[in-house]
Amino acid sequence: MEMYKEFPTLETKRLRMRKLTMEDAKDIFLYGSDNQVTRYVTWDTHENIEESEKFVQYALAQYEKKQLAPWGIERKEDGKMIGTIDFVSWNKKHGSAEVGYAISREYWGHGYVPEALQTLLELGFNEMELVRISARCLKENEQSKRVLEKVGMAYEGLIRKGMHLKGEYRDLCMYAILKEEYVQAKRGCLTVH
């Protein structure tokens, strides 16, 4: 994939989004082992540091293959890796991609995910020639819904029993933003953080 030939490091005012390294496994385990964090994600709670190391090894292999891979979200002020964000799918032919993210509970409510997500929207629309960027979240994940609305994504509907997750079929909310909506919001200086 052209964009991933040189995996880009992305920066915001407070954050650096960069490749994961094996040193990040400890920070990933801190939130990956937290049931409050993992109740809304597709992956299981990390039972031990080895599971977090496996995730990092997966990411390193993806970087090597120049494929979709997660960015580690690092706070500039202290170098703390607090979560990950990525394009979980990219359909080049149709100009669409889906984003996903997870962040340590300690950093919930500080605006870090909207800040990181805004940077992915910019990358997607400006560098990847996307016309649509979407995200799905579990119906009961109110925090994620607020994050998606904050960056200008519109609720498109409920995907009933859209995913078999942790032993049961779960309803998902679909959100998306189109390039023209993104451009209009930027031009109109609407609060697209």
Secondary structure, 3 states (H helix, E strand, C coil): CHHHCCCCCEECCCEEEECCCHHHHHHHHHHHCCHHHHCCCCCCCCCCHHHHHHHHHHHHHHHHHCCCCCEEEEECCCCCEEEEEEEEEEECCCCEEEEEEEECHHHCCCCHHHHHHHHHHHHHHHCCCCCEEEEEEECCCHHHHHHHHHCCCEEEEEEEEEEEECCEEEEEEEEEEEHHHHHHHHHCCCCCC
